[in-house]
């Protein structure tokens, strides 16, 4: 089963709507901005996490599943699962993240 839902949110995204939907599902919702080339290797959290790209692209690895996350794609990262992110866009990548 894939951890990524492609085009979960259509463009242009309503940031407030995304945040509200996540809160209704029990997740926090914050924005992070990565510089070009930024890498976040081998993270693990004790809670479930959601990630969604607002602008740019993230190359992600969740457990053994590798994929590219584009704007509107939502990624579910189960608790206690190793995951890595890498901004592969030539510019900054803005993305939501939240925990339950």
N, C-alpha and C positions, 0 to 999 in steps of 0.2 A: 504494500500500500504506500503510495507516494505521500510525502509530507508537504508537498507544494500544491496549491490550488492556483492554476494559471488564470489570470484575468479575473480574480475574485472581485475586484473593484474596477469599474470602467473609468476611462479617461474622459474628461478631466475629473480627477478625484475631488470629492468634497471631504476635506480633512476632518472637519467637525463630525461628519456622518460616520466616517471610519472609526474615530475615537469613541463615539457613542455606541456603535455596534460592538466594539471590543469590550467596552465597560459593561454592556448588557450580558456579555458572555463571561464576565468575571475577570477580565484582564485589564491591567493598567495600560497606558498608552503614552509614550514619549517619543520624541523625534531625536535622531542622531544624524550627524553630518560627518562623512568620512572624506578625507583628502584623497586625491588620486593615488592608487597603489596601496592604500591602507589595508593591513591584514589583521585579522583577529583569529589566531589559530587555537584549536583544541580547548574550547570553553565547555563547561558543564555546569548546570544549575540544578538546584533541588526542586524547582517548580517548572511547570510548563511555560513555554515562551512562544509568542507570536512575533514574526518579522514580516514587514511589507515594505517594498521599495516605493518611494514617492517619486524620485528622480534618479536616473543613472542606472547602474547594473551592479549586482553582487553575484560573484561566483560563490556558491555555498556547498558545503559538505555537511550532511546531517546523517550521523551513523555511517552507513556505507553508500548513501545516495548523494551523488554529485549532480548539480544543475546550476543554471543561470537564472537568477530572479530578476525580473523586469518590473517596471512600474505597474502596479495593480495586482501583482502576484502576492499571495499570502502564504507564508511558510509556518507550519506548526512544528515546534521542536519539543518532543516529550521530555519530561523531567529526567534527569540523570542520563542524558544522551550527549555524547561528544558532538560538537559542531564547530565549524570554522566558516568565516566570512572573509571575502577579499573584494575590495572595490576595483573592478576591472574597467570602469568607465574612465574616459580621459579627463573628465571633470569630477567635481564632487558628487557624491551619491548621498541623497537624503533618504532615510528610512525610519519607519516606525518600529518600535519594539515594545513589548509588554509582557508581564508575568501574571499568572493567576495566583 
